[in-house]
Amino acid sequence: MSTAEAKKESRESTGEETEPDLFKRNGESQVYTATRDTLFSKKTTPTGTHALSLEWVFGMNPALPTLSLQDEGQLVVLYAAAHVGIIYNYTSNSQHILKGYVIFNPKDSTQLLSSSKSHVLFYSTHSPAQTSNVAGWLPNPSVFHWTRPQVLTATAAGDLVVWDVLKCLAANQPTGQDQALTIHCQEDPITALAVTDSYLVTGDTKGHIRNFVVSTVTSTVVRVKAQKGTSHILLHADIEPLHAVACHPKQPAVVMGSQGGILRVWDYNNKLIICRKAFETEKQIQCVAFDPQGFYLAVGFGTGAVHILNSSTLQSDPEECFHCTKDSISHITFSPDSKYLATADIGKAVTVFHLQTNKGALPRWMYLGRYHSHYKPIKDLLFGIHLDSTQPRLLSLGMDRRLVGPLCQSCIHVYYKNRKTLLGPAYGSPIKKVELLPMSKEAKTNSYYLAYITEDKLGLQILPLDGNPYKSNALICHPTGVSALACSYDGRFVFTAGRSDYSVLSWEISFNALEAAAALGGKDLVPFYNLLEGGRDGKLYQDMEEFFYYCQISHQGTDLMKKQQVSTTISLSELPSLMRALNCFPSEKEIEDMLNEVKFSRYAETGKYVTDIDLEEFIKLYVNHRPAFGISHDEFAQAFHVLGTCDSTGQPVLQRHDLLELLQTRGEPMTEEEIAESFTRLLGLNEEEEEGATGGECSEHESDGGDSKYTLLECAIPDVISMETFAGHILGFPPLAEQSGRSSPRK
């Protein structure tokens, strides 16, 4: 038991209020009162209060110092990694992770705020005005700080007092020790204090030079035993960014690859390194992958090299180290039967390797071929299974919006027939990678789950996807960017690699907490009602009901003398009109996607098409397909800069003839009749206005028939169209100068 813990026990036995009680009552930080038991208590069962909980941090930040928190019988250090602080107990091989909302004063770095569930705390460093008033401590050894304008004084209580020299010189009155920064170092009185090579060395009344901890720029933490003149390594982390991480498919092992060409395989249950490999000729490990059987580990490098290793020993045959391209490898994956390996590179090409198993010879990986499959970067690479056999089929997905499957075109057709558009939470950046999680024994439901990463966040999603925002949960995992994602074979953990913070984070998953959060959002259609303006009692929902029932009547006919057949659905043919009546104006291609989504929604189960839709299904469709955002001023400006020219004042403008030509030749081309009909509705032109316009000043523009609506547009639309004219006069948006954020057309 430490001295601090003994004092605590003594006070509790006499009924005296303890320091932790005082600090808790006064709202002070509980870090000051922490003990070994509170920091490193043995967790018997998962807390389950959060869907994602940071469980372990692999790595450290070499730019920040490591502090020694050594206690009697326990060797403890404090260091930083990613966006958290770690108190690491080397003796018990355990971590206590410090995390929260901490903000420095942007105008004064000596002040900061931290918050918890119950308190908001303000911190400020305090420095004395001068150091002359130290009666009662003398004689006290003092030294100057080696880089800062500070003086450090040792005391008989085992403390170090830090004085600010500049404030001491500026002040005219003495200041006591209680106003200085005091650091408690040891229980025994300090009798000697010296600075040696940027280190503080203390001597005490027992004749001991205190043991100390050294951290290096190479991410190594060393404990030095001064009396014996010995040292041993406590931590040895990577000194290069970690871009690659993968989990073993059958064992509690995770492999990490650094830009320095070092592989480490960790037992993530016992937090021990199983094996390590440093590549001598290759650097910049970009991606790693285990085969489904766990026999092989493939490594892709920034040089374009691919090495296939034995997953247990990390050894490889020289003939299985391939150099098929000089482009950096971005993706790497095995087929389900472990017989094929595919890689994608930044050269927008896919390379395939095959495992040959000849009788009487050892299995050997061979180069099969390389195919330049995309004209934009490849974003994902995966193997599937042919629907009519057990043969693997390779698919690549690119930024060019192409899904390429050279071995199986039918896979592409199946993909497009089952494509759905679903609304998801906006986390500031597109989703970079997704992983289907294995079914966990901890989950109390039969749901499947998805893990995903964005630019700096890690999230979980309950499947199937339906647009319910309460089924998704995400948090910041690496503030400077996340580069890779991997899931443990048992579905308990998710691992993320930081792009430049030298760390891999292990996150414990609680599916029950995720399900509980989803349940709080409501059952059935309640979450979708909440996404409508005004909810179920709002005007938008009332309009939906009225328009829906009007579509029923319109489809059945308006002959009131005829007996009407009551129905709860409308025909899919009414869907475009219903969407547009609700102020949502999808293009013809978007309409086609919506119709196909509903039409094929049950085809896999029933083999039949869906030809109608009820109100509840329509609400889900509307919520997922309506524009998530309006149109911003910046988007208008970008479009006009790309499509138009600048006038004499430097403002972007669009010529009328250019606009009409673009509408007929680009994107989804429109006919003259469609253009005329659309602009007539947008501009609110009625028949009288048409006749007046075509009969007067526009007669010279008439052709053949002389009174076409298309000819009328040449009169209604100015020759030179500014952004303000297009947004306000034609589309009916509020004035751009009044816009805040994003806009939608006026109703």
Residue pairs with C-beta under 8 A, 6 or more apart in sequence:
1 9
1 72
2 35
2 36
2 71
2 72
2 73
3 72
3 187
4 35
5 35
5 36
5 37
8 18
8 19
8 20
8 35
11 17
11 18
12 18
19 33
20 30
20 33
22 28
23 29
23 30
23 32
23 33
24 30
24 33
27 118
27 119
27 121
28 121
29 114
29 121
31 98
36 71
36 74
36 89
39 87
39 89
39 96
40 89
40 92
40 94
40 96
46 53
46 442
46 508
46 510
47 53
47 510
48 510
48 512
48 513
49 510
49 513
50 510
50 513
51 460
51 473
51 509
51 510
51 511
51 513
51 514
51 517
52 458
52 460
52 473
52 475
52 494
52 507
52 508
52 509
52 510
53 507
53 508
53 510
54 84
54 97
54 99
54 505
54 506
54 507
54 508
55 493
55 506
55 507
55 508
56 95
56 268
56 271
56 505
56 506
57 81
57 82
57 84
57 86
57 95
57 97
57 503
57 504
57 505
57 506
58 237
58 256
58 266
58 503
58 504
58 505
58 506
59 81
59 82
59 219
59 237
59 238
59 242
59 498
59 501
59 502
59 503
59 504
60 66
60 79
60 80
60 81
60 86
60 219
60 221
60 235
60 237
60 502
60 503
61 79
61 80
61 81
61 82
61 501
61 502
61 503
62 215
62 216
62 217
62 218
62 219
62 237
62 239
62 502
63 217
64 79
64 80
65 79
65 215
66 77
66 78
66 79
66 213
66 214
66 215
66 221
67 77
67 78
67 79
67 213
68 76
68 77
68 78
68 212
68 213
69 76
69 77
69 78
69 87
70 76
70 211
70 213
73 91
74 89
74 91
74 92
75 89
75 90
75 91
75 223
75 234
76 87
76 88
76 89
76 90
76 91
77 87
77 88
77 90
77 213
77 221
77 234
77 235
78 85
78 86
78 87
78 88
79 85
79 86
79 88
79 215
79 221
79 235
80 86
81 237
81 501
81 502
81 503
82 477
82 478
82 479
82 498
82 501
82 503
82 505
83 99
83 476
83 478
83 479
83 501
84 97
84 98
84 99
85 97
85 98
85 99
86 95
86 96
86 97
86 98
87 95
87 96
87 97
87 98
88 94
88 95
88 234
88 235
89 95
89 96
90 223
90 234
93 270
93 271
93 272
100 114
100 115
100 116
101 113
101 114
101 115
102 112
102 113
102 114
103 112
103 113
103 114
104 111
104 112
105 111
105 112
105 113
110 124
110 125
111 122
111 123
111 124
112 122
112 123
113 120
113 121
113 122
113 123
114 120
114 121
114 123
115 121
125 181
126 179
126 180
126 181
127 162
127 163
127 164
127 167
127 179
127 180
127 181
128 163
128 164
128 167
128 168
128 175
128 176
128 177
128 179
128 180
129 167
129 168
129 170
129 171
129 172
129 173
129 174
129 175
129 179
130 163
130 167
130 168
130 169
130 171
130 173
130 174
130 175
131 142
131 151
131 153
131 163
131 168
131 175
131 180
132 174
133 174
133 175
133 176
134 140
134 153
134 177
137 153
137 155
137 156
137 177
140 153
140 154
140 155
140 156
141 153
141 154
141 190
141 191
141 192
141 193
142 151
142 152
142 153
142 154
142 193
143 151
143 152
143 193
143 194
143 195
143 200
144 150
144 151
144 152
144 195
145 151
145 152
145 195
146 195
146 198
147 198
149 164
149 165
149 166
150 162
150 163
150 164
150 165
151 162
151 163
151 165
151 168
152 160
152 161
152 162
152 163
152 193
152 200
153 160
153 161
153 163
153 193
154 160
154 161
154 190
154 191
154 192
154 193
154 202
155 161
155 177
155 189
155 190
156 189
156 190
157 184
157 189
158 184
158 185
158 186
158 187
158 188
158 189
158 190
158 204
159 182
159 183
159 184
159 185
159 190
160 182
160 183
160 185
160 190
160 193
160 200
161 177
161 180
161 181
161 182
161 183
162 180
162 181
162 182
162 183
163 180
168 175
185 202
185 210
186 202
186 204
186 210
188 204
188 205
188 206
188 208
189 204
189 205
190 202
190 203
190 204
191 203
191 204
191 205
192 201
192 202
192 203
192 204
193 200
193 201
193 202
193 203
194 200
194 201
195 201
199 212
199 214
201 209
201 210
201 212
201 226
202 209
202 210
203 209
203 210
204 210
208 226
208 227
209 226
209 227
210 226
211 223
211 224
211 225
211 226
211 227
212 223
212 224
212 226
213 221
213 222
213 223
213 224
213 234
214 221
214 222
214 223
214 224
214 231
215 221
215 222
216 222
217 239
218 239
219 235
219 236
219 237
219 238
219 239
219 502
220 233
220 235
220 236
220 237
221 233
221 234
221 235
221 236
222 231
222 232
222 233
222 234
223 231
223 232
223 234
224 230
224 231
225 231
237 502
237 503
238 256
238 258
238 260
238 262
238 264
238 502
239 258
239 260
239 502
240 258
240 259
240 260
240 262
240 502
241 258
241 259
241 483
241 498
241 499
241 500
241 501
241 502
242 256
242 257
242 258
242 259
242 483
242 484
242 497
242 498
242 502
242 503
242 504
243 257
243 258
243 259
243 284
243 285
243 286
243 287
243 483
243 484
243 497
243 499
244 255
244 256
244 257
244 258
244 285
244 286
244 287
244 288
244 299
244 300
244 483
244 484
244 497
245 254
245 255
245 256
245 257
245 288
245 484
245 485
245 486
245 495
245 496
245 497
245 504
246 254
246 255
246 288
246 289
246 290
246 297
246 486
247 253
247 254
247 255
247 290
247 486
247 487
247 488
247 489
247 493
247 495
248 254
248 255
248 290
248 294
248 311
248 489
249 290
249 291
249 292
249 293
249 294
249 489
250 293
250 294
250 489
251 294
251 489
252 267
252 268
252 269
252 488
252 489
252 490
253 265
253 266
253 267
253 268
253 274
254 265
254 266
254 268
254 486
254 488
254 495
254 504
254 506
255 263
255 264
255 265
255 266
255 288
255 290
255 297
256 263
256 264
256 265
256 266
256 497
256 504
257 263
257 285
257 286
257 287
257 288
257 299
258 285
259 283
259 284
259 285
259 302
260 283
261 278
261 279
261 280
261 282
261 283
261 284
261 285
261 301
262 276
262 277
262 278
262 279
262 285
263 276
263 277
263 278
263 279
263 285
263 288
263 299
263 314
264 273
264 275
264 276
265 273
265 274
265 275
265 276
265 314
266 272
266 273
266 274
267 273
267 274
268 488
268 493
268 495
268 506
275 312
275 313
275 314
276 314
277 309
277 314
279 285
279 301
279 307
282 301
282 303
282 305
282 307
283 301
283 302
283 303
284 301
284 302
284 303
284 328
285 299
285 300
285 301
285 302
286 300
286 301
286 302
286 328
286 329
286 330
287 299
287 300
287 329
287 330
287 331
287 332
287 484
288 297
288 298
288 299
288 300
288 332
289 297
289 298
289 332
289 333
289 334
290 296
290 297
290 311
290 334
291 297
291 298
291 311
291 334
291 338
291 341
292 334
292 336
292 337
292 338
293 338
294 311
295 310
295 311
295 338
296 308
296 309
296 310
296 311
296 334
296 338
296 341
297 308
297 309
297 310
297 311
297 314
298 306
298 307
298 308
298 309
298 332
298 334
298 341
298 343
299 306
299 307
299 308
299 309
299 332
300 306
300 329
300 330
300 331
300 332
300 343
301 307
301 328
301 329
302 328
302 329
303 323
303 326
303 328
304 323
304 324
304 325
304 326
304 327
304 328
304 329
304 345
305 321
305 322
305 323
305 329
306 321
306 322
306 323
306 324
306 329
306 332
306 341
306 343
306 351
306 353
307 316
307 320
307 321
307 322
308 316
308 320
308 321
308 322
308 341
308 353
308 365
309 315
309 316
310 316
317 364
319 364
320 364
320 365
322 353
322 365
322 367
324 351
324 367
324 370
325 345
325 347
325 349
325 351
325 370
327 345
327 346
327 347
327 349
328 345
328 346
329 343
329 344
329 345
330 344
330 345
330 346
330 377
330 378
331 343
331 344
331 378
331 380
331 381
332 341
332 342
332 343
332 344
332 381
333 341
333 342
333 343
333 381
333 382
333 383
334 340
334 341
334 342
334 383
335 341
335 342
335 383
335 392
335 394
336 383
336 385
336 392
337 390
337 392
338 355
339 354
339 355
339 392
340 352
340 353
340 354
340 355
340 368
340 383
340 392
340 394
341 352
341 353
341 354
341 355
341 365
342 350
342 351
342 352
342 353
342 381
342 383
342 394
343 350
343 351
343 353
343 381
344 350
344 351
344 378
344 381
344 396
345 351
345 378
346 377
347 372
348 372
348 373
348 374
348 375
348 376
348 377
348 378
348 398
349 370
349 371
349 372
349 373
350 370
350 371
350 373
350 378
350 381
350 394
350 396
350 404
351 367
351 369
351 370
351 371
352 368
352 369
352 370
352 371
352 394
353 365
353 366
353 367
353 368
354 365
354 366
354 368
355 363
355 364
355 365
355 366
356 363
356 364
356 365
356 366
357 363
371 406
373 396
373 398
373 402
373 404
373 406
374 396
374 398
374 399
374 400
374 402
374 404
375 398
375 400
376 398
376 399
376 400
377 398
377 399
378 396
378 397
378 398
378 399
379 397
379 398
379 399
380 396
380 397
380 433
381 394
381 395
381 396
381 397
382 394
382 395
383 392
383 393
383 394
383 395
384 392
384 393
384 394
384 395
384 408
384 411
385 391
385 392
385 393
386 392
386 393
386 408
386 410
386 411
387 410
387 411
387 414
393 405
393 407
393 408
393 411
394 405
394 406
394 407
395 403
395 404
395 405
395 411
395 412
395 415
396 403
396 404
396 405
397 403
397 404
398 404
403 412
403 415
403 416
404 412
405 411
405 412
417 596
417 600
417 603
418 600
418 604
419 593
419 596
419 597
420 465
420 597
420 624
421 593
421 594
421 597
421 624
421 625
422 465
422 466
422 467
422 624
423 467
423 469
423 531
423 623
423 624
423 628
424 431
424 461
424 465
424 467
424 469
424 472
425 459
425 469
425 472
425 474
426 628
427 454
427 457
427 459
427 474
428 454
428 455
428 456
428 457
429 454
429 455
429 456
430 454
431 452
431 453
431 454
432 452
432 453
432 454
432 455
432 482
433 452
433 453
433 484
433 485
434 450
434 451
434 452
435 450
435 451
435 452
435 485
435 486
435 487
435 494
436 448
436 449
436 450
437 448
437 449
437 450
437 451
437 460
437 487
437 491
437 494
437 509
438 487
438 488
438 489
438 490
438 491
439 448
439 491
440 490
440 491
440 492
440 509
440 511
441 490
442 491
442 492
442 509
442 510
442 511
442 512
443 449
443 491
443 511
443 512
443 515
444 511
444 512
444 515
445 511
445 515
447 462
447 463
447 511
447 515
448 463
448 464
449 460
449 461
449 462
449 463
449 491
449 509
449 511
449 514
450 460
450 461
450 462
450 463
451 458
451 459
451 460
451 461
451 485
451 487
451 494
452 458
452 459
452 460
452 461
452 485
453 459
453 477
453 482
453 484
453 485
453 496
454 474
454 482
455 481
455 482
456 476
456 477
456 478
456 479
456 480
456 481
456 482
457 474
457 475
457 476
457 477
457 482
458 474
458 475
458 477
458 482
458 485
458 494
458 496
458 507
459 472
459 473
459 474
459 475
460 472
460 473
460 474
460 509
460 514
461 471
461 472
462 471
462 472
462 514
462 515
462 518
466 620
467 528
467 620
467 623
467 624
468 518
468 521
468 527
468 528
469 521
469 527
469 531
470 517
470 518
470 520
470 521
470 522
470 527
471 514
471 518
471 521
473 514
473 517
477 496
477 498
477 505
477 507
478 496
478 497
478 498
478 499
478 501
478 503
478 505
479 501
480 498
480 499
480 500
480 501
481 498
481 499
481 500
482 496
482 497
482 498
482 499
483 497
483 498
483 499
484 496
484 497
485 494
485 495
485 496
485 497
486 494
486 495
487 493
487 494
487 495
488 494
488 495
491 509
492 508
492 509
493 506
493 507
493 508
493 509
494 506
494 507
494 509
495 504
495 505
495 506
495 507
496 504
496 505
496 507
497 503
497 504
498 504
498 505
521 527
521 530
522 529
522 530
525 616
525 619
525 620
528 619
528 620
528 623
529 535
529 536
529 541
529 619
531 623
532 538
532 540
532 541
532 544
532 619
532 623
533 539
533 540
534 540
534 541
535 541
540 582
543 581
543 582
544 582
544 615
544 618
544 619
544 622
545 615
547 578
547 581
547 582
548 570
548 578
548 615
548 618
551 570
551 574
551 577
551 578
552 567
552 570
553 564
554 574
555 570
555 571
555 573
555 574
556 564
556 565
556 567
568 614
568 615
569 612
569 613
569 614
570 578
570 612
570 613
570 618
571 611
571 612
572 595
572 598
572 599
572 610
572 611
572 612
572 613
575 591
575 594
575 595
575 598
575 613
575 618
575 621
576 586
576 591
578 618
579 585
579 586
579 591
579 594
579 622
579 625
580 586
582 622
582 626
583 744
583 745
583 747
584 622
584 625
584 626
584 627
585 745
586 594
586 625
587 667
587 668
588 668
589 668
590 625
594 621
594 625
597 621
598 610
598 613
598 617
598 621
599 609
599 610
599 611
600 609
600 610
601 610
602 608
602 610
603 609
603 610
613 621
627 744
629 742
630 741
630 742
630 743
630 744
631 733
631 742
631 743
631 744
632 739
632 741
632 742
632 743
633 736
633 739
636 723
636 726
636 727
636 736
637 652
637 723
640 652
640 653
640 654
640 723
640 726
641 652
643 654
643 658
643 659
643 662
644 652
644 653
644 654
644 655
644 658
645 652
645 653
645 655
646 652
646 653
647 653
647 720
647 722
651 722
651 723
652 723
653 720
653 721
653 722
653 723
654 720
654 721
654 726
655 719
655 720
655 721
656 714
656 717
656 718
656 719
656 720
656 721
659 717
659 721
660 675
660 713
663 669
663 670
663 675
664 670
664 671
664 672
664 675
670 678
672 708
672 710
673 709
673 710
675 710
675 713
676 708
676 709
676 710
676 712
676 713
677 709
679 685
679 713
679 716
679 717
679 730
680 690
680 709
680 712
680 713
682 730
682 731
682 732
683 716
683 717
683 729
683 730
685 709
685 712
685 716
690 707
690 709
690 712
691 707
693 712
693 715
693 716
694 702
694 706
694 707
694 711
694 712
694 715
697 715
698 711
698 712
698 714
698 715
699 706
701 711
701 714
701 715
702 708
702 711
703 711
717 730
718 725
721 730
723 736
724 735
724 736
727 733
727 735
727 736
727 743
728 734
728 735
728 736
731 745
732 745
732 746
733 739
733 743
733 744
733 745
733 746
734 743
734 746
